[in-house]
Amino acid sequence: QVQFVESGGGLVQPGGSLRLSCAASGFTFANYNMGWYRQAPGKERDKVAFITPSGGAANYADPVKGRFTISRDNVENTLYLQMNALKPEDTAVYYCSAPSIGKWGQGTQVTVSS
């Protein structure tokens, strides 16, 4: 069955960096748009970044533009999110998914705090 396993989160100081990974299985990963989402405590789940099946195009939510980079490895069926210049407001649980599939993994916690 479809499965997403996110990893790479942690505690980081403001201005720091993290790289998230998402291992996908149970579907033909290379055929799907993929995305990262995040949910802060007490808030709705928000879109963060999306990437086309080939990896040739991506788009980002305004709060993360210029700081985050989404990428993918269609051989390893893995999605990545490089996060730089992290801010306390980036604190959230981060999830990956294929928008047209609509399933979720357990997420990975990112906490930005001094």
N, CA and C atoms as an extended XYZ file, in Angstrom:
342
Properties=species:S:1:pos:R:3:atomname:S:1:resname:S:1:resid:I:1 pbc="F F F"
N         0.833       -1.190        0.000 N   GLN     1
C         0.000        0.000        0.000 CA  GLN     1
C         0.877        1.253        0.000 C   GLN     1
N         0.232        2.390       -0.289 N   VAL     2
C         0.957        3.658       -0.335 CA  VAL     2
C         1.481        3.998        1.055 C   VAL     2
N         2.742        4.391        1.092 N   GLN     3
C         3.354        4.727        2.373 CA  GLN     3
C         4.333        5.874        2.185 C   GLN     3
N         4.343        6.788        3.144 N   PHE     4
C         5.305        7.888        3.192 CA  PHE     4
C         5.980        7.865        4.566 C   PHE     4
N         7.298        7.882        4.572 N   VAL     5
C         8.043        7.886        5.827 CA  VAL     5
C         8.980        9.090        5.831 C   VAL     5
N         8.629       10.076        6.652 N   GLU     6
C         9.422       11.305        6.730 CA  GLU     6
C        10.494       11.179        7.800 C   GLU     6
N        11.620       11.837        7.593 N   SER     7
C        12.715       11.826        8.560 CA  SER     7
C        13.551       13.084        8.400 C   SER     7
N        14.446       13.326        9.365 N   GLY     8
C        15.379       14.433        9.260 CA  GLY     8
C        15.050       15.640       10.111 C   GLY     8
N        13.909       15.617       10.796 N   GLY     9
C        13.557       16.739       11.644 CA  GLY     9
C        14.419       16.792       12.896 C   GLY     9
N        14.216       17.843       13.686 N   GLY    10
C        14.965       17.989       14.922 CA  GLY    10
C        14.861       19.394       15.472 C   GLY    10
N        15.691       19.664       16.462 N   LEU    11
C        15.768       20.977       17.088 CA  LEU    11
C        16.948       21.734       16.492 C   LEU    11
N        16.704       22.947       16.026 N   VAL    12
C        17.750       23.750       15.399 CA  VAL    12
C        17.582       25.193       15.845 C   VAL    12
N        18.692       25.910       15.918 N   GLN    13
C        18.630       27.315       16.290 CA  GLN    13
C        18.184       28.173       15.110 C   GLN    13
N        17.600       29.320       15.403 N   PRO    14
C        17.247       30.237       14.308 CA  PRO    14
C        18.462       30.519       13.422 C   PRO    14
N        18.228       30.520       12.106 N   GLY    15
C        19.310       30.696       11.147 CA  GLY    15
C        19.951       29.410       10.701 C   GLY    15
N        19.620       28.320       11.354 N   GLY    16
C        20.207       27.025       11.017 CA  GLY    16
C        19.538       26.358        9.835 C   GLY    16
N        19.996       25.137        9.546 N   SER    17
C        19.509       24.385        8.391 CA  SER    17
C        19.154       22.958        8.793 C   SER    17
N        18.232       22.385        8.052 N   LEU    18
C        17.878       20.974        8.150 CA  LEU    18
C        17.546       20.463        6.768 C   LEU    18
N        17.742       19.164        6.574 N   ARG    19
C        17.313       18.519        5.333 CA  ARG    19
C        16.367       17.385        5.682 C   ARG    19
N        15.129       17.507        5.216 N   LEU    20
C        14.136       16.473        5.429 CA  LEU    20
C        14.141       15.494        4.264 C   LEU    20
N        13.827       14.242        4.575 N   SER    21
C        13.686       13.203        3.553 CA  SER    21
C        12.331       12.536        3.701 C   SER    21
N        11.838       12.029        2.596 N   CYS    22
C        10.570       11.291        2.598 CA  CYS    22
C        10.720       10.091        1.682 C   CYS    22
N        10.686        8.913        2.262 N   ALA    23
C        10.745        7.682        1.485 CA  ALA    23
C         9.331        7.260        1.118 C   ALA    23
N         9.074        7.144       -0.185 N   ALA    24
C         7.743        6.807       -0.677 CA  ALA    24
C         7.730        5.390       -1.242 C   ALA    24
N         6.614        4.703       -1.078 N   SER    25
C         6.481        3.352       -1.611 CA  SER    25
C         5.020        3.043       -1.882 C   SER    25
N         4.790        1.992       -2.675 N   GLY    26
C         3.434        1.538       -2.943 CA  GLY    26
C         2.778        2.167       -4.151 C   GLY    26
N         3.501        3.005       -4.889 N   PHE    27
C         2.974        3.605       -6.109 CA  PHE    27
C         4.164        3.988       -6.989 C   PHE    27
N         3.886        4.378       -8.226 N   THR    28
C         4.959        4.727       -9.162 CA  THR    28
C         5.359        6.179       -8.917 C   THR    28
N         6.317        6.348       -8.016 N   PHE    29
C         6.723        7.662       -7.529 CA  PHE    29
C         7.037        8.632       -8.667 C   PHE    29
N         7.722        8.176       -9.691 N   ALA    30
C         8.196        9.053      -10.764 CA  ALA    30
C         7.065        9.640      -11.596 C   ALA    30
N         5.856        9.142      -11.430 N   ASN    31
C         4.719        9.614      -12.219 CA  ASN    31
C         3.905       10.704      -11.536 C   ASN    31
N         4.263       11.058      -10.301 N   TYR    32
C         3.403       11.922       -9.497 CA  TYR    32
C         4.067       13.229       -9.086 C   TYR    32
N         3.255       14.317       -9.127 N   ASN    33
C         3.647       15.520       -8.395 CA  ASN    33
C         3.768       15.155       -6.921 C   ASN    33
N         4.742       15.779       -6.256 N   MET    34
C         4.934       15.520       -4.834 CA  MET    34
C         5.011       16.844       -4.083 C   MET    34
N         4.665       16.803       -2.808 N   GLY    35
C         4.672       18.037       -2.043 CA  GLY    35
C         5.048       17.844       -0.585 C   GLY    35
N         5.504       18.930        0.008 N   TRP    36
C         5.715       19.015        1.446 CA  TRP    36
C         4.653       19.932        2.040 C   TRP    36
N         4.188       19.545        3.215 N   TYR    37
C         3.194       20.293        3.953 CA  TYR    37
C         3.707       20.433        5.390 C   TYR    37
N         3.111       21.345        6.142 N   ARG    38
C         3.470       21.448        7.553 CA  ARG    38
C         2.251       21.865        8.369 C   ARG    38
N         2.265       21.433        9.629 N   GLN    39
C         1.181       21.768       10.537 CA  GLN    39
C         1.775       22.210       11.872 C   GLN    39
N         1.564       23.484       12.194 N   ALA    40
C         2.002       24.029       13.463 CA  ALA    40
C         0.936       23.756       14.519 C   ALA    40
N         1.314       23.768       15.792 N   PRO    41
C         0.343       23.494       16.855 CA  PRO    41
C        -0.864       24.429       16.774 C   PRO    41
N        -2.049       23.853       16.797 N   GLY    42
C        -3.270       24.642       16.793 CA  GLY    42
C        -3.644       25.251       15.459 C   GLY    42
N        -2.928       24.864       14.392 N   LYS    43
C        -3.192       25.456       13.074 CA  LYS    43
C        -3.531       24.369       12.062 C   LYS    43
N        -4.067       24.825       10.925 N   GLU    44
C        -4.354       23.916        9.822 CA  GLU    44
C        -3.058       23.462        9.151 C   GLU    44
N        -3.125       22.339        8.449 N   ARG    45
C        -1.989       21.892        7.654 CA  ARG    45
C        -1.850       22.795        6.435 C   ARG    45
N        -0.654       23.312        6.199 N   ASP    46
C        -0.392       24.247        5.113 CA  ASP    46
C         0.503       23.616        4.058 C   ASP    46
N         0.353       24.104        2.830 N   LYS    47
C         1.256       23.689        1.759 CA  LYS    47
C         2.579       24.430        1.912 C   LYS    47
N         3.682       23.735        1.632 N   VAL    48
C         5.005       24.334        1.735 CA  VAL    48
C         5.672       24.419        0.363 C   VAL    48
N         5.747       23.295       -0.339 N   ALA    49
C         6.441       23.265       -1.622 CA  ALA    49
C         5.965       22.073       -2.427 C   ALA    49
N         6.015       22.202       -3.759 N   PHE    50
C         5.600       21.139       -4.656 CA  PHE    50
C         6.598       21.001       -5.783 C   PHE    50
N         6.664       19.789       -6.357 N   ILE    51
C         7.600       19.524       -7.438 CA  ILE    51
C         6.938       18.599       -8.438 C   ILE    51
N         7.233       18.831       -9.716 N   THR    52
C         6.655       18.028      -10.784 CA  THR    52
C         7.297       16.645      -10.836 C   THR    52
N         6.699       15.701      -11.562 N   PRO    53
C         7.238       14.337      -11.588 CA  PRO    53
C         8.699       14.251      -12.024 C   PRO    53
N         9.101       15.054      -12.995 N   SER    54
C        10.484       14.992      -13.472 CA  SER    54
C        11.450       15.763      -12.585 C   SER    54
N        10.888       16.607      -11.713 N   GLY    55
C        11.732       17.485      -10.917 CA  GLY    55
C        12.104       18.767      -11.625 C   GLY    55
N        11.541       18.991      -12.798 N   GLY    56
C        11.925       20.143      -13.593 CA  GLY    56
C        11.312       21.461      -13.159 C   GLY    56
N        10.279       21.400      -12.360 N   ALA    57
C         9.633       22.626      -11.902 CA  ALA    57
C         9.180       22.457      -10.465 C   ALA    57
N         9.215       23.560       -9.728 N   ALA    58
C         8.800       23.545       -8.331 CA  ALA    58
C         8.138       24.865       -8.001 C   ALA    58
N         7.295       24.847       -7.002 N   ASN    59
C         6.760       26.098       -6.488 CA  ASN    59
C         6.685       26.043       -4.971 C   ASN    59
N         6.688       27.242       -4.376 N   TYR    60
C         6.845       27.375       -2.933 CA  TYR    60
C         5.820       28.338       -2.353 C   TYR    60
N         5.422       28.063       -1.126 N   ALA    61
C         4.604       29.013       -0.393 CA  ALA    61
C         5.430       30.263       -0.106 C   ALA    61
N         4.765       31.395       -0.065 N   ASP    62
C         5.483       32.661        0.118 CA  ASP    62
C         6.384       32.687        1.355 C   ASP    62
N         5.944       32.133        2.500 N   PRO    63
C         6.797       32.235        3.706 CA  PRO    63
C         8.145       31.515        3.591 C   PRO    63
N         8.283       30.590        2.632 N   VAL    64
C         9.524       29.817        2.560 CA  VAL    64
C        10.319       30.096        1.289 C   VAL    64
N         9.803       30.924        0.414 N   LYS    65
C        10.507       31.218       -0.837 CA  LYS    65
C        11.891       31.791       -0.555 C   LYS    65
N        12.864       31.272       -1.286 N   GLY    66
C        14.240       31.748       -1.123 CA  GLY    66
C        14.991       31.079        0.008 C   GLY    66
N        14.308       30.314        0.849 N   ARG    67
C        14.953       29.635        1.978 CA  ARG    67
C        14.893       28.117        1.858 C   ARG    67
N        13.804       27.594        1.311 N   PHE    68
C        13.601       26.147        1.193 CA  PHE    68
C        13.767       25.720       -0.263 C   PHE    68
N        14.277       24.494       -0.454 N   THR    69
C        14.403       23.909       -1.785 CA  THR    69
C        13.895       22.479       -1.765 C   THR    69
N        12.929       22.191       -2.637 N   ILE    70
C        12.391       20.837       -2.764 CA  ILE    70
C        13.123       20.139       -3.908 C   ILE    70
N        13.388       18.848       -3.731 N   SER    71
C        14.014       18.056       -4.790 CA  SER    71
C        13.560       16.611       -4.638 C   SER    71
N        13.894       15.795       -5.644 N   ARG    72
C        13.459       14.403       -5.605 CA  ARG    72
C        14.474       13.512       -6.294 C   ARG    72
N        14.487       12.253       -5.905 N   ASP    73
C        15.304       11.220       -6.532 CA  ASP    73
C        14.355       10.120       -6.975 C   ASP    73
N        14.091       10.064       -8.278 N   ASN    74
C        13.113        9.107       -8.803 CA  ASN    74
C        13.668        7.680       -8.898 C   ASN    74
N        14.940        7.513       -8.675 N   VAL    75
C        15.511        6.164       -8.598 CA  VAL    75
C        15.320        5.610       -7.198 C   VAL    75
N        15.578        6.460       -6.194 N   GLU    76
C        15.446        6.048       -4.801 CA  GLU    76
C        14.043        6.268       -4.236 C   GLU    76
N        13.124        6.822       -5.054 N   ASN    77
C        11.746        7.098       -4.605 CA  ASN    77
C        11.747        7.942       -3.328 C   ASN    77
N        12.538        8.992       -3.350 N   THR    78
C        12.696        9.825       -2.168 CA  THR    78
C        12.504       11.296       -2.519 C   THR    78
N        11.794       11.987       -1.654 N   LEU    79
C        11.565       13.424       -1.758 CA  LEU    79
C        12.385       14.114       -0.670 C   LEU    79
N        12.923       15.285       -0.999 N   TYR    80
C        13.742       16.023       -0.051 CA  TYR    80
C        13.227       17.447        0.132 C   TYR    80
N        13.558       18.028        1.282 N   LEU    81
C        13.298       19.447        1.507 CA  LEU    81
C        14.511       20.014        2.250 C   LEU    81
N        15.290       20.831        1.557 N   GLN    82
C        16.409       21.525        2.176 CA  GLN    82
C        15.890       22.832        2.747 C   GLN    82
N        16.069       23.019        4.048 N   MET    83
C        15.547       24.187        4.733 CA  MET    83
C        16.716       24.986        5.305 C   MET    83
N        16.875       26.210        4.829 N   ASN    84
C        17.941       27.093        5.292 CA  ASN    84
C        17.353       28.333        5.954 C   ASN    84
N        18.178       29.051        6.694 N   ALA    85
C        17.748       30.288        7.351 CA  ALA    85
C        16.452       30.079        8.122 C   ALA    85
N        16.418       29.018        8.907 N   LEU    86
C        15.185       28.658        9.614 CA  LEU    86
C        14.798       29.708       10.633 C   LEU    86
N        13.489       29.872       10.801 N   LYS    87
C        12.907       30.846       11.714 CA  LYS    87
C        12.029       30.124       12.727 C   LYS    87
N        11.790       30.710       13.889 N   PRO    88
C        10.895       30.069       14.865 CA  PRO    88
C         9.516       29.756       14.280 C   PRO    88
N         9.034       30.582       13.366 N   GLU    89
C         7.717       30.334       12.766 CA  GLU    89
C         7.706       29.149       11.810 C   GLU    89
N         8.863       28.564       11.517 N   ASP    90
C         8.917       27.331       10.728 CA  ASP    90
C         8.672       26.093       11.596 C   ASP    90
N         8.567       26.266       12.903 N   THR    91
C         8.308       25.144       13.797 CA  THR    91
C         6.972       24.496       13.465 C   THR    91
N         7.001       23.192       13.198 N   ALA    92
C         5.809       22.463       12.791 CA  ALA    92
C         6.167       20.989       12.608 C   ALA    92
N         5.143       20.178       12.435 N   VAL    93
C         5.338       18.816       11.938 CA  VAL    93
C         5.259       18.875       10.416 C   VAL    93
N         6.256       18.320        9.757 N   TYR    94
C         6.349       18.353        8.303 CA  TYR    94
C         5.962       16.991        7.726 C   TYR    94
N         5.126       17.034        6.694 N   TYR    95
C         4.626       15.834        6.033 CA  TYR    95
C         4.914       15.910        4.540 C   TYR    95
N         5.078       14.748        3.924 N   CYS    96
C         5.116       14.713        2.466 CA  CYS    96
C         3.916       13.916        1.970 C   CYS    96
N         3.534       14.176        0.723 N   SER    97
C         2.448       13.429        0.111 CA  SER    97
C         2.433       13.695       -1.377 C   SER    97
N         1.732       12.844       -2.082 N   ALA    98
C         1.371       13.105       -3.469 CA  ALA    98
C        -0.029       13.693       -3.437 C   ALA    98
N        -0.213       14.920       -3.911 N   PRO    99
C        -1.514       15.594       -3.761 CA  PRO    99
C        -2.689       14.800       -4.318 C   PRO    99
N        -2.458       14.048       -5.381 N   SER   100
C        -3.572       13.322       -5.983 CA  SER   100
C        -3.844       11.993       -5.288 C   SER   100
N        -2.965       11.590       -4.365 N   ILE   101
C        -3.175       10.340       -3.640 CA  ILE   101
C        -3.811       10.617       -2.286 C   ILE   101
N        -3.316       11.652       -1.613 N   GLY   102
C        -4.003       12.102       -0.412 CA  GLY   102
C        -3.807       11.255        0.825 C   GLY   102
N        -2.727       10.493        0.890 N   LYS   103
C        -2.417        9.773        2.121 CA  LYS   103
C        -1.288       10.497        2.846 C   LYS   103
N        -1.153       10.207        4.144 N   TRP   104
C        -0.168       10.902        4.969 CA  TRP   104
C         0.684        9.920        5.755 C   TRP   104
N         1.931       10.313        5.976 N   GLY   105
C         2.790        9.571        6.879 CA  GLY   105
C         2.662       10.118        8.289 C   GLY   105
N         3.634        9.755        9.127 N   GLN   106
C         3.585       10.195       10.522 CA  GLN   106
C         4.158       11.588       10.720 C   GLN   106
N         4.873       12.074        9.714 N   GLY   107
C         5.468       13.403        9.805 CA  GLY   107
C         6.764       13.398       10.577 C   GLY   107
N         7.497       14.519       10.500 N   THR   108
C         8.726       14.691       11.254 CA  THR   108
C         8.706       16.084       11.888 C   THR   108
N         9.021       16.145       13.168 N   GLN   109
C         8.926       17.397       13.917 CA  GLN   109
C        10.153       18.268       13.657 C   GLN   109
N         9.899       19.522       13.318 N   VAL   110
C        10.956       20.526       13.196 CA  VAL   110
C        10.690       21.608       14.231 C   VAL   110
N        11.662       21.853       15.084 N   THR   111
C        11.539       22.884       16.106 CA  THR   111
C        12.691       23.858       15.953 C   THR   111
N        12.359       25.133       15.771 N   VAL   112
C        13.373       26.179       15.614 CA  VAL   112
C        13.314       27.064       16.856 C   VAL   112
N        14.357       26.975       17.659 N   SER   113
C        14.349       27.695       18.928 CA  SER   113
C        15.768       27.874       19.425 C   SER   113
N        15.998       28.985       20.121 N   SER   114
C        17.297       29.214       20.726 CA  SER   114
C        17.293       28.731       22.173 C   SER   114
